Amino acid sequence: MINLSKTAENIRELMDEHELTQAQLACKLGTGRSKLSDMLNARTAPAYPTMLALAEYFNCSADFILGLSEYPGEDGQYRPAAPFENRLRTMFEESGKSQYSLVKQTGISWSVLHGWLTGRTRPSAANLIKLAQFFDCSVDFLLGRV
């Protein structure tokens, strides 16, 4: 489960380090200021594209953005995220785990999984965490950023 307070704290820390206001960061991310405000007030988790935009803009770990890591990571070590549907297929192939086991162990529905595998939808922050736990990896590894 995502810790919204920790996520908000980490985003604020990055904003402070880069001396950015909410309006400036929202503009740089291409998101609405109200959505950013909701994240900073621990009311909502960042959506997939916003989480990626935050991690890429600040060149930090997606795990840090989601409150799963205490440290933002080293500058320059992250690649742009791979297309999620391709990366998810690779994770199944490399891990030897089945789609069936994912559905049974995580409670993620077949239709949601199908949406990800076909590229029609992207996982929520909470589902990214479930997937990383299922594959026993970091969110950054799951996304192909490391």
matplotlib code that plots the C-alpha trace (Angstrom):
import matplotlib.pyplot as plt

x = [0.0, 1.2, 2.0, 0.5, 2.1, 5.6, 5.0, 3.9, 6.9, 9.3, 7.8, 8.0, 11.6, 12.5, 10.6, 12.5, 15.8, 15.0, 13.3, 10.1, 6.6, 3.6, 2.6, 6.1, 6.3, 2.7, 3.7, 6.9, 5.1, 2.2, -0.3, -2.9, -2.0, -5.0, -3.8, -0.3, -1.9, -3.9, -0.6, 1.2, -1.6, -1.6, -5.1, -4.1, -1.2, 0.4, -1.1, 1.3, 2.3, 2.7, 4.8, 7.1, 7.3, 8.3, 11.0, 12.3, 12.2, 14.0, 16.2, 15.4, 14.0, 10.4, 10.6, 11.5, 8.6, 6.2, 7.7, 9.3, 12.9, 14.5, 16.9, 16.2, 19.1, 22.2, 22.0, 22.4, 21.7, 18.1, 17.0, 13.7, 10.9, 10.3, 6.8, 5.0, 3.3, 6.7, 8.4, 5.6, 5.9, 9.6, 9.1, 6.9, 9.4, 12.5, 10.9, 9.2, 6.1, 2.7, -0.1, -2.4, -0.1, -0.1, -3.9, -4.2, -1.5, -2.2, -6.0, -5.4, -8.2, -7.7, -9.3, -6.9, -3.9, -5.1, -5.4, -1.8, -0.5, -2.3, -1.1, -4.6, -4.1, -1.3, -1.2, -2.0, 0.7, -0.8, -0.7, 2.9, 3.8, 1.9, 3.6, 7.1, 6.3, 5.1, 8.2, 10.4, 12.0, 12.0, 9.5, 12.4, 13.4, 9.8, 9.7, 13.0, 14.6, 17.6]
y = [0.0, 3.5, 5.8, 9.1, 11.2, 9.9, 10.5, 14.1, 14.6, 13.3, 15.5, 18.5, 17.7, 17.6, 20.8, 22.6, 21.3, 22.7, 25.9, 25.2, 26.4, 24.2, 26.3, 25.9, 22.2, 21.6, 23.5, 21.5, 18.3, 19.2, 18.5, 20.6, 22.6, 21.1, 17.5, 18.4, 20.1, 16.9, 14.9, 17.4, 17.3, 13.5, 13.2, 11.2, 9.3, 10.4, 8.9, 6.8, 9.6, 12.1, 9.7, 9.1, 12.8, 13.5, 10.8, 11.8, 15.6, 15.2, 12.4, 10.3, 7.0, 6.2, 4.2, 7.5, 9.3, 6.6, 6.6, 3.2, 4.4, 6.9, 8.2, 9.8, 7.9, 8.9, 11.5, 10.2, 6.5, 6.3, 5.6, 6.7, 4.2, 1.5, 1.1, -0.5, -3.3, -4.4, -4.2, -6.2, -9.0, -9.0, -9.3, -12.4, -14.0, -13.3, -14.2, -17.4, -16.3, -16.6, -14.2, -16.6, -16.4, -12.6, -12.5, -15.0, -13.5, -9.8, -9.7, -7.7, -8.7, -10.3, -7.3, -4.9, -7.0, -7.3, -3.5, -3.2, -5.9, -4.3, -0.8, 0.6, 1.4, 2.0, 0.8, 3.0, 3.8, 1.1, -1.5, -0.6, -1.4, -4.7, -5.6, -4.8, -6.9, -9.8, -9.7, -9.0, -5.9, -2.2, 0.0, 1.4, -2.0, -2.9, 0.2, -0.5, 2.6, 0.7]
z = [0.0, -0.7, 2.1, 0.9, 3.7, 2.8, -0.9, -0.2, 2.1, -0.5, -3.3, -1.0, -0.3, -4.0, -4.6, -1.8, -3.1, -6.5, -5.2, -7.0, -6.2, -6.7, -9.8, -11.3, -10.7, -12.1, -15.2, -15.7, -15.2, -17.4, -14.7, -13.0, -9.9, -8.0, -8.8, -7.4, -4.4, -3.7, -3.8, -1.6, 0.9, 1.0, -0.5, -3.6, -5.1, -8.3, -11.4, -13.5, -15.9, -13.1, -11.1, -14.0, -14.8, -11.2, -11.2, -14.6, -13.9, -10.6, -12.0, -8.9, -7.9, -8.6, -5.3, -3.5, -5.1, -3.9, -0.4, -0.7, -0.3, 2.0, -0.6, -3.9, -5.6, -7.5, -10.3, -13.8, -13.0, -14.3, -17.8, -19.2, -18.4, -21.0, -22.5, -19.6, -21.6, -23.0, -19.6, -18.0, -20.6, -20.0, -16.3, -16.7, -19.1, -16.9, -13.6, -14.8, -13.0, -14.6, -15.2, -13.3, -10.2, -10.4, -10.4, -7.6, -5.3, -5.8, -6.3, -9.5, -12.0, -15.3, -17.1, -15.4, -16.3, -19.9, -20.1, -19.0, -21.4, -24.4, -23.5, -23.1, -19.4, -16.9, -13.3, -10.3, -7.8, -5.5, -8.3, -9.2, -5.6, -5.8, -9.0, -7.6, -4.6, -6.8, -8.9, -5.8, -7.3, -7.1, -8.9, -10.9, -12.0, -12.9, -15.1, -16.7, -15.3, -13.8]

ax = plt.figure().add_subplot(projection="3d")
ax.plot(x, y, z, "-o")
ax.set_aspect("equal")
plt.show()
